[in-house]
């Protein structure tokens, strides 16, 4: 089961408050503003700054 599309509509980056998008075939969420990538574990987005990585 993937992340609910309605949930994706309201999720925002906790750092800069901009919307996030799915990447890696639904395995992560990326903020295009600050370039943070948040993992999705067991279909649950982990929106914690400590768990995020920064990618170009």
N, C-alpha and C positions, 0 to 999 in steps of 0.2 A: 504494500500500500504506500502510495506517495503522499507527500505533504498536501494537505487540503488547499485547493486553489483560493478559497475564501480567506484562509489564513495568510497565504502569500500576499494577498492584496493589502493586508494591514501591517505586515511585518516591516520594521524599519531598523536600520543600523543603530545600535545603542550609543555609538560614538558621535555620529554626525546627524542622526535622525532622518536620513534619506532612505528611500525604498531599496530593497535588496532584490536580486534576481537569482534564479536557479542556474547553477553551473555544474559541470562534471556529471551530466546525466542524472541530475537530481540528488547528488551526494553532498552538495554544499550550496551556500547562499553567498553572493558577493555584493558588496557595496561599491558602486562605480565611483563614488566621490572620494572615499578614504582608502579604497582598495583592500579592505578587510574581507576575509573569507571565513564564514562561520560554518562549521560542520553540521551535518544532519545525521543523527545517530538514532537508529530504530524508528525512523520516520518522524523524529522530533528535532526541530531546529534548536541548536545550542547557541543562543544569542548572548554569550558571555565574552567580554573583551579578553579575558584570560585564555579562552579556548580558541580565539580567532588567530589567523595568520594574516600577514600582509603580502599580497602578490601584485605585481605590476599589471 
